[in-house]
Amino acid sequence: MPGGAPRGAAGAGPGRVLPAGRGRAPAGSSRRPRVTGAGLAAAAAGIGALAGLVWWVLPDEAVLSPWWTQVFGWPAALLLRCDPVQRWIGGGRLDNRVWVRVLLASGVFGLTVAWTGVSFLFPVFTALVASVHLQWSGARAWRPCAVVTVLLSTTLQVLVQAGWLPTPLPPALDLVAFVITLLLSLLLIGNVAVLAAQREAENAAADRERRARHDALLHAATHDPLTGQLNRAGLHEHFTRHVAGAGDHAPADAAGDAVGPVAVLYLDLDGFKPVNDRYGHAAGDRLLQLAAQRLAALLRPGDGLARLGGDEFVVVLATADPTAVQEVAARAEAALNSPFDLDGVVVRVSASTGTARSTGPVTLDDLLRRADTAMYAAKASRRGDGRGRAEVPAS
């Protein structure tokens, strides 16, 4: 094959989509290894066998716990550390049923540590459990982690002091060690919780920033930067999504055609070019901004206003009633015929208006074309009889 293209790229061919999960991952991507049930069982069996071997090799006086705590306790603790097991306990989520998950993991560690004879170290193990759950469930997991640590640790220490659990230390020394490890463990849980809260705050801030950038980009893509009103792309989106309304307003279909009453007003500012030439582009921009504000004040819910370029504005009305359309057109012309104060300079312009209505399926481009034709007819009639408005027959 020319160029020596890789089989994966050449075999795909134009328009062919490779099945999901097939082929190699893109360069630089990281794929997390999947933990399977067989892998978990093998790991648990291996640790249990190793613990049993240690129990078998060591002399009896060196082992304070029965064999079953070594063979089953630590493998069970390992299994509870794995994400798939935690997701199963949490109903498919790592941030659900926090109390149950923390209590279960700490309980397994507690039984194993207690019968091993080092109950004073139990707060350390619960702190490790807490650090993992704070990563899974967030800072809100600090309360169950702290409560479970204190209650279970205190319960084990009471049993040690009563002589019901083994310990290699004198009871008084075991109590001192317990107090120290408990305080250090609570301090560790608190610090991890603070770090988790900071991470959550940073993630929330980053998410807000991403949404703000997305909204800004979307607004820039669909709005005119000078007037803040819709541009051509935004007008098409409005026509597709918001022609629907209440009462006799009907939605647009999947192809973007209005399937109910709709009207378009196409307005052109007469006299804008002399203002722009005489007072400069800044004055012309200010005139366009003020004209857009006056037109926007006339809109009803469901209507849309766009500047298509230059001094041309379009109003989309979610109605095809001729009286309502002519009323809006008259109000728009009156608003634009009023004097404009451009930072101390008063100017006057007028508007030529073309309207197009439809009560059946129609595209926005068709309505714009018809309204634009009517607008130029109105501009021509203004030169003849002074009228500045024309309408094409409704479709």
Contacts in CASP RR format, 6 or more apart in sequence:
PFRMAT RR
TARGET T0000
AUTHOR 0000-0000-0000
METHOD contacts of the structure
MODEL  1
MPGGAPRGAAGAGPGRVLPAGRGRAPAGSSRRPRVTGAGLAAAAAGIGAL
AGLVWWVLPDEAVLSPWWTQVFGWPAALLLRCDPVQRWIGGGRLDNRVWV
RVLLASGVFGLTVAWTGVSFLFPVFTALVASVHLQWSGARAWRPCAVVTV
LLSTTLQVLVQAGWLPTPLPPALDLVAFVITLLLSLLLIGNVAVLAAQRE
AENAAADRERRARHDALLHAATHDPLTGQLNRAGLHEHFTRHVAGAGDHA
PADAAGDAVGPVAVLYLDLDGFKPVNDRYGHAAGDRLLQLAAQRLAALLR
PGDGLARLGGDEFVVVLATADPTAVQEVAARAEAALNSPFDLDGVVVRVS
ASTGTARSTGPVTLDDLLRRADTAMYAAKASRRGDGRGRAEVPAS
1 10 0 8 1.000
8 18 0 8 1.000
8 23 0 8 1.000
12 18 0 8 1.000
25 31 0 8 1.000
35 82 0 8 1.000
35 83 0 8 1.000
35 84 0 8 1.000
37 84 0 8 1.000
40 79 0 8 1.000
40 82 0 8 1.000
40 84 0 8 1.000
40 85 0 8 1.000
43 75 0 8 1.000
43 78 0 8 1.000
44 75 0 8 1.000
44 76 0 8 1.000
44 78 0 8 1.000
44 79 0 8 1.000
45 75 0 8 1.000
46 75 0 8 1.000
47 74 0 8 1.000
47 75 0 8 1.000
47 78 0 8 1.000
48 70 0 8 1.000
48 71 0 8 1.000
48 72 0 8 1.000
48 74 0 8 1.000
48 75 0 8 1.000
49 71 0 8 1.000
51 70 0 8 1.000
51 71 0 8 1.000
51 73 0 8 1.000
51 74 0 8 1.000
51 75 0 8 1.000
52 67 0 8 1.000
52 70 0 8 1.000
52 71 0 8 1.000
54 70 0 8 1.000
55 63 0 8 1.000
55 67 0 8 1.000
55 70 0 8 1.000
55 71 0 8 1.000
63 70 0 8 1.000
64 115 0 8 1.000
64 116 0 8 1.000
64 117 0 8 1.000
64 166 0 8 1.000
64 168 0 8 1.000
65 112 0 8 1.000
65 115 0 8 1.000
65 116 0 8 1.000
65 117 0 8 1.000
65 166 0 8 1.000
66 115 0 8 1.000
69 111 0 8 1.000
69 112 0 8 1.000
69 115 0 8 1.000
69 116 0 8 1.000
70 116 0 8 1.000
73 108 0 8 1.000
73 111 0 8 1.000
73 112 0 8 1.000
74 112 0 8 1.000
76 108 0 8 1.000
76 112 0 8 1.000
77 105 0 8 1.000
77 108 0 8 1.000
77 109 0 8 1.000
77 112 0 8 1.000
79 85 0 8 1.000
80 86 0 8 1.000
80 104 0 8 1.000
80 105 0 8 1.000
80 108 0 8 1.000
81 105 0 8 1.000
81 132 0 8 1.000
83 94 0 8 1.000
86 94 0 8 1.000
86 101 0 8 1.000
86 136 0 8 1.000
87 93 0 8 1.000
87 94 0 8 1.000
89 97 0 8 1.000
89 100 0 8 1.000
89 101 0 8 1.000
89 104 0 8 1.000
90 96 0 8 1.000
90 97 0 8 1.000
90 100 0 8 1.000
90 101 0 8 1.000
91 97 0 8 1.000
94 136 0 8 1.000
94 137 0 8 1.000
95 136 0 8 1.000
95 137 0 8 1.000
95 138 0 8 1.000
98 133 0 8 1.000
98 137 0 8 1.000
98 140 0 8 1.000
98 141 0 8 1.000
98 144 0 8 1.000
99 144 0 8 1.000
99 148 0 8 1.000
101 133 0 8 1.000
102 129 0 8 1.000
102 130 0 8 1.000
102 133 0 8 1.000
102 141 0 8 1.000
102 144 0 8 1.000
102 145 0 8 1.000
102 148 0 8 1.000
103 144 0 8 1.000
103 148 0 8 1.000
105 129 0 8 1.000
105 133 0 8 1.000
106 125 0 8 1.000
106 126 0 8 1.000
106 129 0 8 1.000
106 148 0 8 1.000
106 149 0 8 1.000
106 152 0 8 1.000
107 152 0 8 1.000
109 122 0 8 1.000
109 125 0 8 1.000
109 126 0 8 1.000
109 129 0 8 1.000
110 119 0 8 1.000
110 122 0 8 1.000
110 125 0 8 1.000
110 152 0 8 1.000
110 156 0 8 1.000
113 119 0 8 1.000
113 121 0 8 1.000
113 122 0 8 1.000
113 125 0 8 1.000
113 156 0 8 1.000
114 122 0 8 1.000
114 156 0 8 1.000
114 159 0 8 1.000
114 165 0 8 1.000
115 165 0 8 1.000
115 166 0 8 1.000
117 165 0 8 1.000
117 166 0 8 1.000
117 167 0 8 1.000
117 168 0 8 1.000
118 167 0 8 1.000
118 168 0 8 1.000
119 156 0 8 1.000
119 157 0 8 1.000
119 159 0 8 1.000
119 160 0 8 1.000
119 165 0 8 1.000
119 167 0 8 1.000
119 174 0 8 1.000
119 178 0 8 1.000
120 157 0 8 1.000
120 160 0 8 1.000
120 167 0 8 1.000
120 169 0 8 1.000
120 174 0 8 1.000
120 175 0 8 1.000
120 177 0 8 1.000
120 178 0 8 1.000
120 181 0 8 1.000
121 177 0 8 1.000
121 181 0 8 1.000
122 152 0 8 1.000
122 153 0 8 1.000
122 156 0 8 1.000
122 181 0 8 1.000
123 149 0 8 1.000
123 153 0 8 1.000
123 178 0 8 1.000
123 181 0 8 1.000
123 182 0 8 1.000
123 184 0 8 1.000
123 185 0 8 1.000
123 186 0 8 1.000
124 181 0 8 1.000
124 184 0 8 1.000
124 185 0 8 1.000
126 145 0 8 1.000
126 148 0 8 1.000
126 149 0 8 1.000
126 152 0 8 1.000
126 153 0 8 1.000
126 185 0 8 1.000
127 149 0 8 1.000
127 184 0 8 1.000
127 185 0 8 1.000
127 186 0 8 1.000
127 188 0 8 1.000
127 189 0 8 1.000
129 145 0 8 1.000
130 141 0 8 1.000
130 142 0 8 1.000
130 145 0 8 1.000
130 146 0 8 1.000
130 149 0 8 1.000
130 185 0 8 1.000
130 188 0 8 1.000
130 189 0 8 1.000
130 192 0 8 1.000
131 188 0 8 1.000
131 189 0 8 1.000
131 192 0 8 1.000
133 141 0 8 1.000
133 144 0 8 1.000
133 145 0 8 1.000
134 141 0 8 1.000
134 142 0 8 1.000
134 145 0 8 1.000
134 189 0 8 1.000
134 192 0 8 1.000
134 193 0 8 1.000
134 196 0 8 1.000
135 196 0 8 1.000
138 196 0 8 1.000
138 197 0 8 1.000
138 200 0 8 1.000
139 193 0 8 1.000
139 194 0 8 1.000
139 196 0 8 1.000
139 197 0 8 1.000
139 200 0 8 1.000
141 193 0 8 1.000
141 196 0 8 1.000
142 189 0 8 1.000
142 190 0 8 1.000
142 192 0 8 1.000
142 193 0 8 1.000
142 196 0 8 1.000
145 189 0 8 1.000
145 193 0 8 1.000
146 186 0 8 1.000
146 189 0 8 1.000
146 190 0 8 1.000
149 182 0 8 1.000
149 185 0 8 1.000
149 186 0 8 1.000
149 189 0 8 1.000
150 182 0 8 1.000
150 186 0 8 1.000
153 178 0 8 1.000
153 182 0 8 1.000
153 185 0 8 1.000
156 165 0 8 1.000
157 174 0 8 1.000
157 175 0 8 1.000
157 178 0 8 1.000
159 165 0 8 1.000
160 167 0 8 1.000
160 171 0 8 1.000
160 174 0 8 1.000
160 178 0 8 1.000
161 171 0 8 1.000
161 174 0 8 1.000
161 175 0 8 1.000
163 171 0 8 1.000
167 174 0 8 1.000
169 177 0 8 1.000
221 233 0 8 1.000
221 234 0 8 1.000
222 230 0 8 1.000
222 231 0 8 1.000
222 233 0 8 1.000
222 234 0 8 1.000
222 237 0 8 1.000
223 229 0 8 1.000
223 230 0 8 1.000
223 231 0 8 1.000
223 234 0 8 1.000
224 230 0 8 1.000
224 231 0 8 1.000
224 306 0 8 1.000
224 307 0 8 1.000
224 309 0 8 1.000
226 285 0 8 1.000
226 288 0 8 1.000
226 289 0 8 1.000
226 307 0 8 1.000
227 288 0 8 1.000
227 289 0 8 1.000
227 292 0 8 1.000
227 307 0 8 1.000
228 292 0 8 1.000
229 292 0 8 1.000
229 296 0 8 1.000
229 305 0 8 1.000
229 306 0 8 1.000
229 307 0 8 1.000
229 313 0 8 1.000
230 238 0 8 1.000
230 304 0 8 1.000
230 305 0 8 1.000
230 306 0 8 1.000
230 307 0 8 1.000
231 306 0 8 1.000
231 307 0 8 1.000
231 308 0 8 1.000
232 306 0 8 1.000
232 308 0 8 1.000
234 306 0 8 1.000
235 304 0 8 1.000
235 306 0 8 1.000
235 308 0 8 1.000
235 314 0 8 1.000
235 316 0 8 1.000
235 364 0 8 1.000
236 364 0 8 1.000
238 304 0 8 1.000
238 306 0 8 1.000
238 316 0 8 1.000
239 252 0 8 1.000
239 256 0 8 1.000
239 258 0 8 1.000
239 262 0 8 1.000
239 316 0 8 1.000
239 364 0 8 1.000
240 252 0 8 1.000
240 256 0 8 1.000
241 252 0 8 1.000
242 302 0 8 1.000
242 304 0 8 1.000
242 318 0 8 1.000
243 249 0 8 1.000
243 250 0 8 1.000
243 251 0 8 1.000
243 252 0 8 1.000
243 258 0 8 1.000
243 260 0 8 1.000
243 262 0 8 1.000
243 302 0 8 1.000
243 316 0 8 1.000
243 318 0 8 1.000
244 250 0 8 1.000
244 251 0 8 1.000
244 252 0 8 1.000
244 318 0 8 1.000
245 251 0 8 1.000
245 301 0 8 1.000
245 302 0 8 1.000
245 318 0 8 1.000
248 260 0 8 1.000
248 261 0 8 1.000
248 319 0 8 1.000
249 260 0 8 1.000
249 261 0 8 1.000
249 302 0 8 1.000
249 318 0 8 1.000
249 319 0 8 1.000
250 258 0 8 1.000
250 259 0 8 1.000
250 260 0 8 1.000
250 261 0 8 1.000
251 259 0 8 1.000
252 258 0 8 1.000
252 259 0 8 1.000
253 259 0 8 1.000
253 361 0 8 1.000
256 363 0 8 1.000
256 364 0 8 1.000
257 361 0 8 1.000
257 362 0 8 1.000
257 363 0 8 1.000
258 358 0 8 1.000
258 360 0 8 1.000
258 361 0 8 1.000
258 362 0 8 1.000
258 363 0 8 1.000
258 364 0 8 1.000
259 360 0 8 1.000
259 361 0 8 1.000
260 320 0 8 1.000
260 358 0 8 1.000
260 359 0 8 1.000
260 360 0 8 1.000
260 361 0 8 1.000
261 318 0 8 1.000
261 319 0 8 1.000
261 320 0 8 1.000
261 321 0 8 1.000
261 357 0 8 1.000
261 358 0 8 1.000
261 359 0 8 1.000
261 360 0 8 1.000
262 316 0 8 1.000
262 317 0 8 1.000
262 318 0 8 1.000
262 319 0 8 1.000
262 320 0 8 1.000
262 357 0 8 1.000
262 358 0 8 1.000
262 362 0 8 1.000
262 367 0 8 1.000
263 316 0 8 1.000
263 317 0 8 1.000
263 319 0 8 1.000
263 320 0 8 1.000
263 325 0 8 1.000
263 355 0 8 1.000
263 356 0 8 1.000
263 357 0 8 1.000
263 358 0 8 1.000
263 367 0 8 1.000
264 314 0 8 1.000
264 315 0 8 1.000
264 316 0 8 1.000
264 317 0 8 1.000
264 355 0 8 1.000
264 356 0 8 1.000
264 357 0 8 1.000
264 364 0 8 1.000
264 367 0 8 1.000
264 368 0 8 1.000
264 370 0 8 1.000
264 371 0 8 1.000
265 314 0 8 1.000
265 315 0 8 1.000
265 317 0 8 1.000
265 325 0 8 1.000
265 328 0 8 1.000
265 329 0 8 1.000
265 332 0 8 1.000
265 353 0 8 1.000
265 354 0 8 1.000
265 355 0 8 1.000
265 371 0 8 1.000
266 312 0 8 1.000
266 313 0 8 1.000
266 314 0 8 1.000
266 353 0 8 1.000
266 354 0 8 1.000
266 355 0 8 1.000
266 356 0 8 1.000
266 368 0 8 1.000
266 371 0 8 1.000
266 372 0 8 1.000
266 374 0 8 1.000
266 375 0 8 1.000
267 295 0 8 1.000
267 312 0 8 1.000
267 313 0 8 1.000
267 314 0 8 1.000
267 315 0 8 1.000
267 332 0 8 1.000
267 333 0 8 1.000
267 336 0 8 1.000
267 351 0 8 1.000
267 352 0 8 1.000
267 353 0 8 1.000
267 354 0 8 1.000
267 375 0 8 1.000
268 311 0 8 1.000
268 312 0 8 1.000
268 313 0 8 1.000
268 351 0 8 1.000
268 352 0 8 1.000
268 375 0 8 1.000
268 379 0 8 1.000
269 287 0 8 1.000
269 288 0 8 1.000
269 291 0 8 1.000
269 311 0 8 1.000
269 312 0 8 1.000
269 313 0 8 1.000
269 336 0 8 1.000
269 349 0 8 1.000
269 350 0 8 1.000
269 351 0 8 1.000
270 349 0 8 1.000
270 350 0 8 1.000
270 351 0 8 1.000
270 352 0 8 1.000
270 379 0 8 1.000
270 382 0 8 1.000
271 349 0 8 1.000
271 350 0 8 1.000
272 284 0 8 1.000
272 287 0 8 1.000
272 288 0 8 1.000
272 310 0 8 1.000
272 311 0 8 1.000
272 349 0 8 1.000
273 311 0 8 1.000
275 283 0 8 1.000
275 284 0 8 1.000
275 287 0 8 1.000
275 342 0 8 1.000
275 347 0 8 1.000
275 349 0 8 1.000
276 283 0 8 1.000
276 284 0 8 1.000
276 287 0 8 1.000
279 342 0 8 1.000
279 345 0 8 1.000
279 347 0 8 1.000
283 342 0 8 1.000
283 343 0 8 1.000
283 345 0 8 1.000
283 347 0 8 1.000
284 342 0 8 1.000
286 342 0 8 1.000
286 343 0 8 1.000
287 340 0 8 1.000
287 342 0 8 1.000
287 347 0 8 1.000
287 349 0 8 1.000
288 307 0 8 1.000
288 310 0 8 1.000
288 311 0 8 1.000
290 340 0 8 1.000
290 342 0 8 1.000
291 313 0 8 1.000
291 336 0 8 1.000
291 340 0 8 1.000
291 349 0 8 1.000
292 305 0 8 1.000
292 307 0 8 1.000
292 313 0 8 1.000
294 335 0 8 1.000
294 336 0 8 1.000
294 338 0 8 1.000
295 305 0 8 1.000
295 313 0 8 1.000
295 315 0 8 1.000
295 332 0 8 1.000
295 335 0 8 1.000
295 336 0 8 1.000
296 305 0 8 1.000
297 335 0 8 1.000
298 315 0 8 1.000
298 328 0 8 1.000
298 331 0 8 1.000
298 332 0 8 1.000
298 335 0 8 1.000
299 305 0 8 1.000
299 315 0 8 1.000
300 317 0 8 1.000
300 318 0 8 1.000
302 318 0 8 1.000
303 315 0 8 1.000
303 316 0 8 1.000
303 317 0 8 1.000
303 318 0 8 1.000
304 315 0 8 1.000
304 316 0 8 1.000
304 317 0 8 1.000
305 313 0 8 1.000
305 314 0 8 1.000
305 315 0 8 1.000
305 316 0 8 1.000
306 313 0 8 1.000
306 314 0 8 1.000
306 316 0 8 1.000
307 313 0 8 1.000
307 314 0 8 1.000
308 314 0 8 1.000
314 368 0 8 1.000
314 371 0 8 1.000
315 328 0 8 1.000
315 332 0 8 1.000
316 364 0 8 1.000
317 324 0 8 1.000
317 325 0 8 1.000
317 328 0 8 1.000
319 325 0 8 1.000
320 357 0 8 1.000
320 358 0 8 1.000
320 359 0 8 1.000
320 394 0 8 1.000
322 357 0 8 1.000
322 394 0 8 1.000
325 355 0 8 1.000
325 357 0 8 1.000
325 391 0 8 1.000
326 355 0 8 1.000
326 391 0 8 1.000
329 353 0 8 1.000
329 354 0 8 1.000
329 355 0 8 1.000
329 389 0 8 1.000
332 351 0 8 1.000
332 353 0 8 1.000
333 350 0 8 1.000
333 351 0 8 1.000
333 353 0 8 1.000
333 388 0 8 1.000
333 389 0 8 1.000
336 349 0 8 1.000
336 350 0 8 1.000
336 351 0 8 1.000
337 348 0 8 1.000
337 349 0 8 1.000
337 350 0 8 1.000
337 351 0 8 1.000
339 346 0 8 1.000
339 347 0 8 1.000
339 348 0 8 1.000
340 346 0 8 1.000
340 347 0 8 1.000
340 348 0 8 1.000
340 349 0 8 1.000
350 382 0 8 1.000
350 388 0 8 1.000
351 388 0 8 1.000
352 375 0 8 1.000
352 376 0 8 1.000
352 378 0 8 1.000
352 379 0 8 1.000
352 382 0 8 1.000
352 388 0 8 1.000
352 389 0 8 1.000
353 375 0 8 1.000
353 378 0 8 1.000
353 388 0 8 1.000
353 389 0 8 1.000
353 390 0 8 1.000
354 371 0 8 1.000
354 372 0 8 1.000
354 374 0 8 1.000
354 375 0 8 1.000
354 377 0 8 1.000
354 378 0 8 1.000
354 389 0 8 1.000
354 390 0 8 1.000
354 391 0 8 1.000
354 392 0 8 1.000
355 371 0 8 1.000
355 374 0 8 1.000
355 389 0 8 1.000
355 390 0 8 1.000
355 391 0 8 1.000
355 392 0 8 1.000
356 367 0 8 1.000
356 368 0 8 1.000
356 370 0 8 1.000
356 371 0 8 1.000
356 374 0 8 1.000
356 391 0 8 1.000
356 392 0 8 1.000
356 394 0 8 1.000
357 391 0 8 1.000
357 394 0 8 1.000
357 395 0 8 1.000
358 367 0 8 1.000
358 394 0 8 1.000
358 395 0 8 1.000
359 394 0 8 1.000
359 395 0 8 1.000
360 395 0 8 1.000
362 395 0 8 1.000
370 392 0 8 1.000
370 395 0 8 1.000
371 392 0 8 1.000
373 392 0 8 1.000
374 390 0 8 1.000
374 391 0 8 1.000
374 392 0 8 1.000
375 390 0 8 1.000
377 390 0 8 1.000
378 387 0 8 1.000
378 388 0 8 1.000
378 389 0 8 1.000
378 390 0 8 1.000
379 388 0 8 1.000
381 387 0 8 1.000
381 388 0 8 1.000
381 390 0 8 1.000
382 388 0 8 1.000
END
